[in-house]
Each structure stands twice: as structure tokens, then as C-alpha cells.
Amino acid sequence: MIRHCVFLRFRDDVPASERQSIYLALEALCAKLPGANAIQWGENVSPETGMDKGFSEGFILDFADGAARDAYLVDAEHQTIARNIVSSTVGGAEGVIVFDMEV
């Protein structure tokens, strides 16, 4: 299984409703994609002050395997959502961390 972790540093002017619409769009996409097993999102609640480097929210997608993750990455709907994410974060792509691990 591949765990696709994405951590976000949203701009202050991006309202909570817009952030939620991003997560809901990801959820709807993953419901359609074979091998996309689960998605979770939320705010950072770690008590380790300063360790988040300003990345206050994120989401995790679990894929059955690398092929399912790779299909998600090139999906046209994912590409649209990804552009929306990048345009909503501090510094564009600088406001996004992607970390995939095999679990």
C-alpha cells in the first residue's frame, strides 16, 4: 500500500469553506478511482510547537499500490484540484509538501 501524505500551508486569505471544498473534491475523486482506498484530512493538532513549519493542514490518501497512486497523479480531475491547491498556498508549490511511503 502507498500512503500519499500532503501537508499544506494555506494563505491567510483562503477561507475555511474553500479549503473544505478542496478536500471534498479530493474525496469525490478518490471515490471514483480504482485502488484509492481511503482519504483523511484535517488540521495539525500536534503539541510540538514550531515543528510544523507553518504547515497547518493536510490530507492523506491510501492507495492499494503504486500503480493506483500513479493513475491518480495523472488524472485530469486531480490535476485541476492540484492547481487549485497550489494557487491557495503560501508561495505556491513552496506551500505544499508531498511525502509518499510504502506501508
Secondary structure by P-SEA (a helix, b strand, c coil): cbbbbbbbbccccccaaaaaaaaaaaaaaaaacccccbbbbbcccccccccccccccbbbbbbccaaaaaaaaacaaaaaaaaaaaaacccccccbbbbbbcc
